[in-house]
Amino acid sequence: METGKYINDLLSGYQKSLIILTANQHKIFDHLEGNPSSAEDISNALKLSLKGAERLLNALCGLELLQKRGSLYQLPANIASYLTSTGEHSMNHWMRLSSDLFPIWNQLPDFVQNGKMVKRIMDVLGSDPERMENFPDSMHEKAIKATEMLANELPLEDARSMLDIGGGPGTYALEW
């Protein structure tokens, strides 16, 4: 890859993330699951501005997460599996946590400058019961994807017991 393009892709990475996180926050993926809709239908159903919804939907098409046929936007089934709250591989909670943590990452320049933690994760999450409830769900979602891979790599067939220390919601212990 050409160096300038590579650096530009890195610099604009947050934009792509914010497009996905915004769509998740406004439940666009859930709305579109099995329900191709126009921008106007989506904006009315989700109480969004038509201009904002249309731009966000087109950006999602540019990221190849949605498809547009005529005036209808649709969410492909294989992508819905990851982006909807009920999908088999749902990353919904992880997307919510990523959005919650964005303000902390935005303080990285201050931390690098003075070495002092500006805001801790629990300061952000602990002030909102819904965010705090989402935290273990997002940890579970992230861990569930790793359990199968680890189970295939670790020789556990002769194990008779397991001690789960610091395992968050107990995902590894539950899965193994």
Secondary structure, 3 states (H helix, E strand, C coil): CCHHHHHHHHHCHHHHHHHHHHHHHCCHHHHHCCCCEEHHHHHHHHCCCHHHHHHHHHHHHHCCCCEEECCEEECCHHHHHHHCCCCCCCCHHHHHHHHHHHHHHCCHHHHHHHCCCCCCHHHHHHCCHHHHHHHHHHHHHHHHHHHHHHHHHCCCCCCCCCCCCCCCCCHHHHHC
